[in-house]
Amino acid sequence: MPDWLQKQLKNAFLEKNRQQIRLLNQCWYYYHRRYEPEKTQNKNRA
């Protein structure tokens, strides 16, 4: 998980901002689906 996203999530949880938590959660799943498979494919090739 990127550092910027971790910081944003931490602040959202501390402020109990449910709307921001939901938005950041969606960002995380989008990022994870989009970029994580590429990393695992590159590791398998090495």
mmCIF entry with sequence, helices, sheets and N, C-alpha, C, O atoms, coordinates in Angstrom:
data_MODEL
# 
_entry.id   MODEL 
# 
_entity.id                         1 
_entity.type                       polymer 
_entity.pdbx_number_of_molecules   1 
# 
_entity_poly.entity_id                      1 
_entity_poly.type                           'polypeptide(L)' 
_entity_poly.nstd_linkage                   no 
_entity_poly.nstd_monomer                   no 
_entity_poly.pdbx_seq_one_letter_code       MPDWLQKQLKNAFLEKNRQQIRLLNQCWYYYHRRYEPEKTQNKNRA 
_entity_poly.pdbx_seq_one_letter_code_can   MPDWLQKQLKNAFLEKNRQQIRLLNQCWYYYHRRYEPEKTQNKNRA 
_entity_poly.pdbx_strand_id                 A 
# 
loop_
_entity_poly_seq.entity_id 
_entity_poly_seq.num 
_entity_poly_seq.mon_id 
_entity_poly_seq.hetero 
1 1  MET n 
1 2  PRO n 
1 3  ASP n 
1 4  TRP n 
1 5  LEU n 
1 6  GLN n 
1 7  LYS n 
1 8  GLN n 
1 9  LEU n 
1 10 LYS n 
1 11 ASN n 
1 12 ALA n 
1 13 PHE n 
1 14 LEU n 
1 15 GLU n 
1 16 LYS n 
1 17 ASN n 
1 18 ARG n 
1 19 GLN n 
1 20 GLN n 
1 21 ILE n 
1 22 ARG n 
1 23 LEU n 
1 24 LEU n 
1 25 ASN n 
1 26 GLN n 
1 27 CYS n 
1 28 TRP n 
1 29 TYR n 
1 30 TYR n 
1 31 TYR n 
1 32 HIS n 
1 33 ARG n 
1 34 ARG n 
1 35 TYR n 
1 36 GLU n 
1 37 PRO n 
1 38 GLU n 
1 39 LYS n 
1 40 THR n 
1 41 GLN n 
1 42 ASN n 
1 43 LYS n 
1 44 ASN n 
1 45 ARG n 
1 46 ALA n 
# 
_struct_asym.id          A 
_struct_asym.entity_id   1 
# 
loop_
_struct_conf.conf_type_id 
_struct_conf.id 
_struct_conf.pdbx_PDB_helix_id 
_struct_conf.beg_label_comp_id 
_struct_conf.beg_label_asym_id 
_struct_conf.beg_label_seq_id 
_struct_conf.pdbx_beg_PDB_ins_code 
_struct_conf.end_label_comp_id 
_struct_conf.end_label_asym_id 
_struct_conf.end_label_seq_id 
_struct_conf.pdbx_end_PDB_ins_code 
_struct_conf.beg_auth_comp_id 
_struct_conf.beg_auth_asym_id 
_struct_conf.beg_auth_seq_id 
_struct_conf.end_auth_comp_id 
_struct_conf.end_auth_asym_id 
_struct_conf.end_auth_seq_id 
_struct_conf.pdbx_PDB_helix_class 
_struct_conf.details 
_struct_conf.pdbx_PDB_helix_length 
HELX_P HELX_P1 AA1 ASP A 3  ? GLU A 15 ? ASP A 3  GLU A 15 1 ? 13 
HELX_P HELX_P2 AA2 ARG A 18 ? ARG A 45 ? ARG A 18 ARG A 45 1 ? 28 
# 
_struct_conf_type.id          HELX_P 
_struct_conf_type.criteria    ? 
_struct_conf_type.reference   ? 
# 
loop_
_atom_site.group_PDB 
_atom_site.id 
_atom_site.type_symbol 
_atom_site.label_atom_id 
_atom_site.label_alt_id 
_atom_site.label_comp_id 
_atom_site.label_asym_id 
_atom_site.label_entity_id 
_atom_site.label_seq_id 
_atom_site.pdbx_PDB_ins_code 
_atom_site.Cartn_x 
_atom_site.Cartn_y 
_atom_site.Cartn_z 
_atom_site.occupancy 
_atom_site.B_iso_or_equiv 
_atom_site.pdbx_formal_charge 
_atom_site.auth_seq_id 
_atom_site.auth_comp_id 
_atom_site.auth_asym_id 
_atom_site.auth_atom_id 
_atom_site.pdbx_PDB_model_num 
ATOM 1   N N  . MET A 1 1  ? 0.856   -1.176  0.000   1.00 0.00 ? 1  MET A N  1 
ATOM 2   C CA . MET A 1 1  ? 0.000   0.000   0.000   1.00 0.00 ? 1  MET A CA 1 
ATOM 3   C C  . MET A 1 1  ? 0.898   1.233   0.000   1.00 0.00 ? 1  MET A C  1 
ATOM 4   O O  . MET A 1 1  ? 1.841   1.315   0.787   1.00 0.00 ? 1  MET A O  1 
ATOM 5   N N  . PRO A 1 2  ? 0.613   2.180   -0.869  1.00 0.00 ? 2  PRO A N  1 
ATOM 6   C CA . PRO A 1 2  ? 1.434   3.398   -0.933  1.00 0.00 ? 2  PRO A CA 1 
ATOM 7   C C  . PRO A 1 2  ? 1.373   4.199   0.373   1.00 0.00 ? 2  PRO A C  1 
ATOM 8   O O  . PRO A 1 2  ? 0.372   4.182   1.089   1.00 0.00 ? 2  PRO A O  1 
ATOM 9   N N  . ASP A 1 3  ? 2.462   4.892   0.656   1.00 0.00 ? 3  ASP A N  1 
ATOM 10  C CA . ASP A 1 3  ? 2.543   5.680   1.895   1.00 0.00 ? 3  ASP A CA 1 
ATOM 11  C C  . ASP A 1 3  ? 1.456   6.744   1.974   1.00 0.00 ? 3  ASP A C  1 
ATOM 12  O O  . ASP A 1 3  ? 0.865   6.958   3.033   1.00 0.00 ? 3  ASP A O  1 
ATOM 13  N N  . TRP A 1 4  ? 1.193   7.411   0.852   1.00 0.00 ? 4  TRP A N  1 
ATOM 14  C CA . TRP A 1 4  ? 0.203   8.484   0.871   1.00 0.00 ? 4  TRP A CA 1 
ATOM 15  C C  . TRP A 1 4  ? -1.175  7.938   1.242   1.00 0.00 ? 4  TRP A C  1 
ATOM 16  O O  . TRP A 1 4  ? -1.946  8.600   1.937   1.00 0.00 ? 4  TRP A O  1 
ATOM 17  N N  . LEU A 1 5  ? -1.478  6.726   0.773   1.00 0.00 ? 5  LEU A N  1 
ATOM 18  C CA . LEU A 1 5  ? -2.778  6.130   1.071   1.00 0.00 ? 5  LEU A CA 1 
ATOM 19  C C  . LEU A 1 5  ? -2.860  5.708   2.536   1.00 0.00 ? 5  LEU A C  1 
ATOM 20  O O  . LEU A 1 5  ? -3.906  5.856   3.167   1.00 0.00 ? 5  LEU A O  1 
ATOM 21  N N  . GLN A 1 6  ? -1.773  5.189   3.073   1.00 0.00 ? 6  GLN A N  1 
ATOM 22  C CA . GLN A 1 6  ? -1.741  4.825   4.488   1.00 0.00 ? 6  GLN A CA 1 
ATOM 23  C C  . GLN A 1 6  ? -1.979  6.045   5.368   1.00 0.00 ? 6  GLN A C  1 
ATOM 24  O O  . GLN A 1 6  ? -2.735  5.979   6.337   1.00 0.00 ? 6  GLN A O  1 
ATOM 25  N N  . LYS A 1 7  ? -1.333  7.158   5.032   1.00 0.00 ? 7  LYS A N  1 
ATOM 26  C CA . LYS A 1 7  ? -1.506  8.388   5.824   1.00 0.00 ? 7  LYS A CA 1 
ATOM 27  C C  . LYS A 1 7  ? -2.941  8.896   5.747   1.00 0.00 ? 7  LYS A C  1 
ATOM 28  O O  . LYS A 1 7  ? -3.524  9.304   6.752   1.00 0.00 ? 7  LYS A O  1 
ATOM 29  N N  . GLN A 1 8  ? -3.502  8.865   4.541   1.00 0.00 ? 8  GLN A N  1 
ATOM 30  C CA . GLN A 1 8  ? -4.881  9.331   4.368   1.00 0.00 ? 8  GLN A CA 1 
ATOM 31  C C  . GLN A 1 8  ? -5.857  8.461   5.161   1.00 0.00 ? 8  GLN A C  1 
ATOM 32  O O  . GLN A 1 8  ? -6.765  8.972   5.816   1.00 0.00 ? 8  GLN A O  1 
ATOM 33  N N  . LEU A 1 9  ? -5.659  7.139   5.096   1.00 0.00 ? 9  LEU A N  1 
ATOM 34  C CA . LEU A 1 9  ? -6.535  6.232   5.843   1.00 0.00 ? 9  LEU A CA 1 
ATOM 35  C C  . LEU A 1 9  ? -6.407  6.438   7.345   1.00 0.00 ? 9  LEU A C  1 
ATOM 36  O O  . LEU A 1 9  ? -7.404  6.440   8.066   1.00 0.00 ? 9  LEU A O  1 
ATOM 37  N N  . LYS A 1 10 ? -5.186  6.612   7.807   1.00 0.00 ? 10 LYS A N  1 
ATOM 38  C CA . LYS A 1 10 ? -4.965  6.833   9.241   1.00 0.00 ? 10 LYS A CA 1 
ATOM 39  C C  . LYS A 1 10 ? -5.711  8.081   9.704   1.00 0.00 ? 10 LYS A C  1 
ATOM 40  O O  . LYS A 1 10 ? -6.390  8.059   10.731  1.00 0.00 ? 10 LYS A O  1 
ATOM 41  N N  . ASN A 1 11 ? -5.584  9.165   8.948   1.00 0.00 ? 11 ASN A N  1 
ATOM 42  C CA . ASN A 1 11 ? -6.275  10.408  9.308   1.00 0.00 ? 11 ASN A CA 1 
ATOM 43  C C  . ASN A 1 11 ? -7.790  10.243  9.264   1.00 0.00 ? 11 ASN A C  1 
ATOM 44  O O  . ASN A 1 11 ? -8.499  10.750  10.133  1.00 0.00 ? 11 ASN A O  1 
ATOM 45  N N  . ALA A 1 12 ? -8.282  9.536   8.254   1.00 0.00 ? 12 ALA A N  1 
ATOM 46  C CA . ALA A 1 12 ? -9.724  9.329   8.140   1.00 0.00 ? 12 ALA A CA 1 
ATOM 47  C C  . ALA A 1 12 ? -10.251 8.527   9.329   1.00 0.00 ? 12 ALA A C  1 
ATOM 48  O O  . ALA A 1 12 ? -11.318 8.835   9.860   1.00 0.00 ? 12 ALA A O  1 
ATOM 49  N N  . PHE A 1 13 ? -9.508  7.500   9.748   1.00 0.00 ? 13 PHE A N  1 
ATOM 50  C CA . PHE A 1 13 ? -9.936  6.712   10.901  1.00 0.00 ? 13 PHE A CA 1 
ATOM 51  C C  . PHE A 1 13 ? -9.869  7.528   12.183  1.00 0.00 ? 13 PHE A C  1 
ATOM 52  O O  . PHE A 1 13 ? -10.760 7.430   13.026  1.00 0.00 ? 13 PHE A O  1 
ATOM 53  N N  . LEU A 1 14 ? -8.822  8.331   12.338  1.00 0.00 ? 14 LEU A N  1 
ATOM 54  C CA . LEU A 1 14 ? -8.709  9.153   13.544  1.00 0.00 ? 14 LEU A CA 1 
ATOM 55  C C  . LEU A 1 14 ? -9.838  10.178  13.628  1.00 0.00 ? 14 LEU A C  1 
ATOM 56  O O  . LEU A 1 14 ? -10.340 10.468  14.714  1.00 0.00 ? 14 LEU A O  1 
ATOM 57  N N  . GLU A 1 15 ? -10.231 10.722  12.480  1.00 0.00 ? 15 GLU A N  1 
ATOM 58  C CA . GLU A 1 15 ? -11.313 11.711  12.440  1.00 0.00 ? 15 GLU A CA 1 
ATOM 59  C C  . GLU A 1 15 ? -12.690 11.057  12.376  1.00 0.00 ? 15 GLU A C  1 
ATOM 60  O O  . GLU A 1 15 ? -13.712 11.740  12.450  1.00 0.00 ? 15 GLU A O  1 
ATOM 61  N N  . LYS A 1 16 ? -12.714 9.722   12.237  1.00 0.00 ? 16 LYS A N  1 
ATOM 62  C CA . LYS A 1 16 ? -13.957 8.954   12.104  1.00 0.00 ? 16 LYS A CA 1 
ATOM 63  C C  . LYS A 1 16 ? -14.792 9.461   10.928  1.00 0.00 ? 16 LYS A C  1 
ATOM 64  O O  . LYS A 1 16 ? -16.012 9.604   11.014  1.00 0.00 ? 16 LYS A O  1 
ATOM 65  N N  . ASN A 1 17 ? -14.092 9.723   9.836   1.00 0.00 ? 17 ASN A N  1 
ATOM 66  C CA . ASN A 1 17 ? -14.723 10.230  8.623   1.00 0.00 ? 17 ASN A CA 1 
ATOM 67  C C  . ASN A 1 17 ? -15.080 9.043   7.726   1.00 0.00 ? 17 ASN A C  1 
ATOM 68  O O  . ASN A 1 17 ? -14.263 8.592   6.923   1.00 0.00 ? 17 ASN A O  1 
ATOM 69  N N  . ARG A 1 18 ? -16.299 8.551   7.871   1.00 0.00 ? 18 ARG A N  1 
ATOM 70  C CA . ARG A 1 18 ? -16.719 7.341   7.153   1.00 0.00 ? 18 ARG A CA 1 
ATOM 71  C C  . ARG A 1 18 ? -16.725 7.527   5.643   1.00 0.00 ? 18 ARG A C  1 
ATOM 72  O O  . ARG A 1 18 ? -16.372 6.610   4.902   1.00 0.00 ? 18 ARG A O  1 
ATOM 73  N N  . GLN A 1 19 ? -17.120 8.693   5.190   1.00 0.00 ? 19 GLN A N  1 
ATOM 74  C CA . GLN A 1 19 ? -17.170 8.941   3.751   1.00 0.00 ? 19 GLN A CA 1 
ATOM 75  C C  . GLN A 1 19 ? -15.765 8.846   3.138   1.00 0.00 ? 19 GLN A C  1 
ATOM 76  O O  . GLN A 1 19 ? -15.585 8.243   2.081   1.00 0.00 ? 19 GLN A O  1 
ATOM 77  N N  . GLN A 1 20 ? -14.792 9.434   3.798   1.00 0.00 ? 20 GLN A N  1 
ATOM 78  C CA . GLN A 1 20 ? -13.423 9.385   3.290   1.00 0.00 ? 20 GLN A CA 1 
ATOM 79  C C  . GLN A 1 20 ? -12.857 7.967   3.388   1.00 0.00 ? 20 GLN A C  1 
ATOM 80  O O  . GLN A 1 20 ? -12.106 7.538   2.512   1.00 0.00 ? 20 GLN A O  1 
ATOM 81  N N  . ILE A 1 21 ? -13.212 7.243   4.443   1.00 0.00 ? 21 ILE A N  1 
ATOM 82  C CA . ILE A 1 21 ? -12.751 5.858   4.588   1.00 0.00 ? 21 ILE A CA 1 
ATOM 83  C C  . ILE A 1 21 ? -13.263 5.023   3.423   1.00 0.00 ? 21 ILE A C  1 
ATOM 84  O O  . ILE A 1 21 ? -12.512 4.243   2.836   1.00 0.00 ? 21 ILE A O  1 
ATOM 85  N N  . ARG A 1 22 ? -14.535 5.183   3.091   1.00 0.00 ? 22 ARG A N  1 
ATOM 86  C CA . ARG A 1 22 ? -15.105 4.431   1.966   1.00 0.00 ? 22 ARG A CA 1 
ATOM 87  C C  . ARG A 1 22 ? -14.410 4.775   0.655   1.00 0.00 ? 22 ARG A C  1 
ATOM 88  O O  . ARG A 1 22 ? -14.085 3.887   -0.133  1.00 0.00 ? 22 ARG A O  1 
ATOM 89  N N  . LEU A 1 23 ? -14.187 6.050   0.426   1.00 0.00 ? 23 LEU A N  1 
ATOM 90  C CA . LEU A 1 23 ? -13.527 6.485   -0.804  1.00 0.00 ? 23 LEU A CA 1 
ATOM 91  C C  . LEU A 1 23 ? -12.112 5.923   -0.897  1.00 0.00 ? 23 LEU A C  1 
ATOM 92  O O  . LEU A 1 23 ? -11.710 5.413   -1.943  1.00 0.00 ? 23 LEU A O  1 
ATOM 93  N N  . LEU A 1 24 ? -11.364 6.017   0.191   1.00 0.00 ? 24 LEU A N  1 
ATOM 94  C CA . LEU A 1 24 ? -9.991  5.517   0.190   1.00 0.00 ? 24 LEU A CA 1 
ATOM 95  C C  . LEU A 1 24 ? -9.955  3.998   0.063   1.00 0.00 ? 24 LEU A C  1 
ATOM 96  O O  . LEU A 1 24 ? -9.037  3.443   -0.541  1.00 0.00 ? 24 LEU A O  1 
ATOM 97  N N  . ASN A 1 25 ? -10.947 3.332   0.630   1.00 0.00 ? 25 ASN A N  1 
ATOM 98  C CA . ASN A 1 25 ? -11.040 1.883   0.489   1.00 0.00 ? 25 ASN A CA 1 
ATOM 99  C C  . ASN A 1 25 ? -11.236 1.510   -0.979  1.00 0.00 ? 25 ASN A C  1 
ATOM 100 O O  . ASN A 1 25 ? -10.624 0.563   -1.472  1.00 0.00 ? 25 ASN A O  1 
ATOM 101 N N  . GLN A 1 26 ? -12.086 2.253   -1.668  1.00 0.00 ? 26 GLN A N  1 
ATOM 102 C CA . GLN A 1 26 ? -12.281 2.015   -3.097  1.00 0.00 ? 26 GLN A CA 1 
ATOM 103 C C  . GLN A 1 26 ? -11.000 2.282   -3.872  1.00 0.00 ? 26 GLN A C  1 
ATOM 104 O O  . GLN A 1 26 ? -10.681 1.550   -4.808  1.00 0.00 ? 26 GLN A O  1 
ATOM 105 N N  . CYS A 1 27 ? -10.269 3.313   -3.495  1.00 0.00 ? 27 CYS A N  1 
ATOM 106 C CA . CYS A 1 27 ? -8.983  3.617   -4.139  1.00 0.00 ? 27 CYS A CA 1 
ATOM 107 C C  . CYS A 1 27 ? -8.009  2.467   -3.953  1.00 0.00 ? 27 CYS A C  1 
ATOM 108 O O  . CYS A 1 27 ? -7.303  2.085   -4.886  1.00 0.00 ? 27 CYS A O  1 
ATOM 109 N N  . TRP A 1 28 ? -7.974  1.918   -2.748  1.00 0.00 ? 28 TRP A N  1 
ATOM 110 C CA . TRP A 1 28 ? -7.054  0.817   -2.463  1.00 0.00 ? 28 TRP A CA 1 
ATOM 111 C C  . TRP A 1 28 ? -7.376  -0.404  -3.323  1.00 0.00 ? 28 TRP A C  1 
ATOM 112 O O  . TRP A 1 28 ? -6.474  -1.005  -3.905  1.00 0.00 ? 28 TRP A O  1 
ATOM 113 N N  . TYR A 1 29 ? -8.660  -0.775  -3.407  1.00 0.00 ? 29 TYR A N  1 
ATOM 114 C CA . TYR A 1 29 ? -9.012  -1.946  -4.199  1.00 0.00 ? 29 TYR A CA 1 
ATOM 115 C C  . TYR A 1 29 ? -8.750  -1.703  -5.681  1.00 0.00 ? 29 TYR A C  1 
ATOM 116 O O  . TYR A 1 29 ? -8.339  -2.624  -6.387  1.00 0.00 ? 29 TYR A O  1 
ATOM 117 N N  . TYR A 1 30 ? -8.977  -0.498  -6.162  1.00 0.00 ? 30 TYR A N  1 
ATOM 118 C CA . TYR A 1 30 ? -8.656  -0.164  -7.552  1.00 0.00 ? 30 TYR A CA 1 
ATOM 119 C C  . TYR A 1 30 ? -7.154  -0.287  -7.782  1.00 0.00 ? 30 TYR A C  1 
ATOM 120 O O  . TYR A 1 30 ? -6.723  -0.908  -8.753  1.00 0.00 ? 30 TYR A O  1 
ATOM 121 N N  . TYR A 1 31 ? -6.365  0.296   -6.901  1.00 0.00 ? 31 TYR A N  1 
ATOM 122 C CA . TYR A 1 31 ? -4.903  0.240   -7.007  1.00 0.00 ? 31 TYR A CA 1 
ATOM 123 C C  . TYR A 1 31 ? -4.424  -1.207  -6.942  1.00 0.00 ? 31 TYR A C  1 
ATOM 124 O O  . TYR A 1 31 ? -3.589  -1.634  -7.739  1.00 0.00 ? 31 TYR A O  1 
ATOM 125 N N  . HIS A 1 32 ? -4.960  -1.946  -5.989  1.00 0.00 ? 32 HIS A N  1 
ATOM 126 C CA . HIS A 1 32 ? -4.527  -3.330  -5.790  1.00 0.00 ? 32 HIS A CA 1 
ATOM 127 C C  . HIS A 1 32 ? -4.828  -4.183  -7.024  1.00 0.00 ? 32 HIS A C  1 
ATOM 128 O O  . HIS A 1 32 ? -3.981  -4.967  -7.453  1.00 0.00 ? 32 HIS A O  1 
ATOM 129 N N  . ARG A 1 33 ? -6.021  -4.040  -7.597  1.00 0.00 ? 33 ARG A N  1 
ATOM 130 C CA . ARG A 1 33 ? -6.383  -4.793  -8.802  1.00 0.00 ? 33 ARG A CA 1 
ATOM 131 C C  . ARG A 1 33 ? -5.521  -4.397  -9.985  1.00 0.00 ? 33 ARG A C  1 
ATOM 132 O O  . ARG A 1 33 ? -5.134  -5.238  -10.796 1.00 0.00 ? 33 ARG A O  1 
ATOM 133 N N  . ARG A 1 34 ? -5.223  -3.114  -10.074 1.00 0.00 ? 34 ARG A N  1 
ATOM 134 C CA . ARG A 1 34 ? -4.531  -2.607  -11.254 1.00 0.00 ? 34 ARG A CA 1 
ATOM 135 C C  . ARG A 1 34 ? -3.020  -2.853  -11.222 1.00 0.00 ? 34 ARG A C  1 
ATOM 136 O O  . ARG A 1 34 ? -2.434  -3.205  -12.246 1.00 0.00 ? 34 ARG A O  1 
ATOM 137 N N  . TYR A 1 35 ? -2.389  -2.673  -10.073 1.00 0.00 ? 35 TYR A N  1 
ATOM 138 C CA . TYR A 1 35 ? -0.927  -2.683  -10.028 1.00 0.00 ? 35 TYR A CA 1 
ATOM 139 C C  . TYR A 1 35 ? -0.317  -3.915  -9.376  1.00 0.00 ? 35 TYR A C  1 
ATOM 140 O O  . TYR A 1 35 ? 0.810   -4.276  -9.714  1.00 0.00 ? 35 TYR A O  1 
ATOM 141 N N  . GLU A 1 36 ? -1.000  -4.563  -8.471  1.00 0.00 ? 36 GLU A N  1 
ATOM 142 C CA . GLU A 1 36 ? -0.408  -5.710  -7.789  1.00 0.00 ? 36 GLU A CA 1 
ATOM 143 C C  . GLU A 1 36 ? -0.200  -6.916  -8.706  1.00 0.00 ? 36 GLU A C  1 
ATOM 144 O O  . GLU A 1 36 ? 0.829   -7.578  -8.576  1.00 0.00 ? 36 GLU A O  1 
ATOM 145 N N  . PRO A 1 37 ? -1.112  -7.240  -9.624  1.00 0.00 ? 37 PRO A N  1 
ATOM 146 C CA . PRO A 1 37 ? -0.855  -8.390  -10.501 1.00 0.00 ? 37 PRO A CA 1 
ATOM 147 C C  . PRO A 1 37 ? 0.425   -8.233  -11.325 1.00 0.00 ? 37 PRO A C  1 
ATOM 148 O O  . PRO A 1 37 ? 1.110   -9.219  -11.595 1.00 0.00 ? 37 PRO A O  1 
ATOM 149 N N  . GLU A 1 38 ? 0.749   -7.008  -11.722 1.00 0.00 ? 38 GLU A N  1 
ATOM 150 C CA . GLU A 1 38 ? 1.974   -6.776  -12.490 1.00 0.00 ? 38 GLU A CA 1 
ATOM 151 C C  . GLU A 1 38 ? 3.196   -7.117  -11.652 1.00 0.00 ? 38 GLU A C  1 
ATOM 152 O O  . GLU A 1 38 ? 4.157   -7.686  -12.170 1.00 0.00 ? 38 GLU A O  1 
ATOM 153 N N  . LYS A 1 39 ? 3.177   -6.782  -10.372 1.00 0.00 ? 39 LYS A N  1 
ATOM 154 C CA . LYS A 1 39 ? 4.315   -7.062  -9.494  1.00 0.00 ? 39 LYS A CA 1 
ATOM 155 C C  . LYS A 1 39 ? 4.499   -8.563  -9.316  1.00 0.00 ? 39 LYS A C  1 
ATOM 156 O O  . LYS A 1 39 ? 5.627   -9.054  -9.327  1.00 0.00 ? 39 LYS A O  1 
ATOM 157 N N  . THR A 1 40 ? 3.397   -9.299  -9.152  1.00 0.00 ? 40 THR A N  1 
ATOM 158 C CA . THR A 1 40 ? 3.526   -10.742 -8.946  1.00 0.00 ? 40 THR A CA 1 
ATOM 159 C C  . THR A 1 40 ? 3.979   -11.429 -10.222 1.00 0.00 ? 40 THR A C  1 
ATOM 160 O O  . THR A 1 40 ? 4.717   -12.412 -10.151 1.00 0.00 ? 40 THR A O  1 
ATOM 161 N N  . GLN A 1 41 ? 3.562   -10.944 -11.388 1.00 0.00 ? 41 GLN A N  1 
ATOM 162 C CA . GLN A 1 41 ? 4.019   -11.529 -12.644 1.00 0.00 ? 41 GLN A CA 1 
ATOM 163 C C  . GLN A 1 41 ? 5.505   -11.301 -12.830 1.00 0.00 ? 41 GLN A C  1 
ATOM 164 O O  . GLN A 1 41 ? 6.212   -12.199 -13.288 1.00 0.00 ? 41 GLN A O  1 
ATOM 165 N N  . ASN A 1 42 ? 5.993   -10.128 -12.486 1.00 0.00 ? 42 ASN A N  1 
ATOM 166 C CA . ASN A 1 42 ? 7.414   -9.830  -12.623 1.00 0.00 ? 42 ASN A CA 1 
ATOM 167 C C  . ASN A 1 42 ? 8.246   -10.681 -11.675 1.00 0.00 ? 42 ASN A C  1 
ATOM 168 O O  . ASN A 1 42 ? 9.351   -11.087 -12.034 1.00 0.00 ? 42 ASN A O  1 
ATOM 169 N N  . LYS A 1 43 ? 7.754   -10.959 -10.491 1.00 0.00 ? 43 LYS A N  1 
ATOM 170 C CA . LYS A 1 43 ? 8.486   -11.797 -9.537  1.00 0.00 ? 43 LYS A CA 1 
ATOM 171 C C  . LYS A 1 43 ? 8.578   -13.229 -10.048 1.00 0.00 ? 43 LYS A C  1 
ATOM 172 O O  . LYS A 1 43 ? 9.604   -13.887 -9.872  1.00 0.00 ? 43 LYS A O  1 
ATOM 173 N N  . ASN A 1 44 ? 7.506   -13.716 -10.684 1.00 0.00 ? 44 ASN A N  1 
ATOM 174 C CA . ASN A 1 44 ? 7.496   -15.091 -11.174 1.00 0.00 ? 44 ASN A CA 1 
ATOM 175 C C  . ASN A 1 44 ? 8.458   -15.280 -12.343 1.00 0.00 ? 44 ASN A C  1 
ATOM 176 O O  . ASN A 1 44 ? 8.967   -16.382 -12.548 1.00 0.00 ? 44 ASN A O  1 
ATOM 177 N N  . ARG A 1 45 ? 8.710   -14.244 -13.096 1.00 0.00 ? 45 ARG A N  1 
ATOM 178 C CA . ARG A 1 45 ? 9.608   -14.333 -14.251 1.00 0.00 ? 45 ARG A CA 1 
ATOM 179 C C  . ARG A 1 45 ? 11.070  -14.392 -13.845 1.00 0.00 ? 45 ARG A C  1 
ATOM 180 O O  . ARG A 1 45 ? 11.891  -14.953 -14.571 1.00 0.00 ? 45 ARG A O  1 
ATOM 181 N N  . ALA A 1 46 ? 11.402  -13.827 -12.711 1.00 0.00 ? 46 ALA A N  1 
ATOM 182 C CA . ALA A 1 46 ? 12.813  -13.734 -12.282 1.00 0.00 ? 46 ALA A CA 1 
ATOM 183 C C  . ALA A 1 46 ? 13.405  -15.046 -11.865 1.00 0.00 ? 46 ALA A C  1 
ATOM 184 O O  . ALA A 1 46 ? 14.575  -15.102 -11.485 1.00 0.00 ? 46 ALA A O  1 
# 
